Amino acid sequence: MLPSRSLTLDDAADLLFREQCRRQLQRTVEARMKYGFCRVSRPGLDKPSSRVFPSTQAYREWCVANLPAYLGYQPAPPE
């Protein structure tokens, strides 16, 4: 519950986060394990083959050609 005094957005967010943590700690360990992980398909990485690259540049080129951008293996845009 939020106190009645005037709070900044950061204070309110902090209190809400703490309340969420308290609620989550009331769950069983099994429930926390079940809902505590997000399973994501990683196309190009989940295949069992092993890869060896002759250079970092070759690895980066393979990432650009074979992995989707949402996995975060693409080069950063220039600033």
Residue pairs with C-beta under 8 A, 6 or more apart in sequence:
1 19
2 12
2 15
2 16
3 15
7 15
24 32
27 35
42 67
42 71
43 67
43 68
44 66
44 67
44 68
45 67
45 71
51 62
53 59
53 62
60 75
63 73
63 74
64 73
64 74
64 75
67 73
67 74
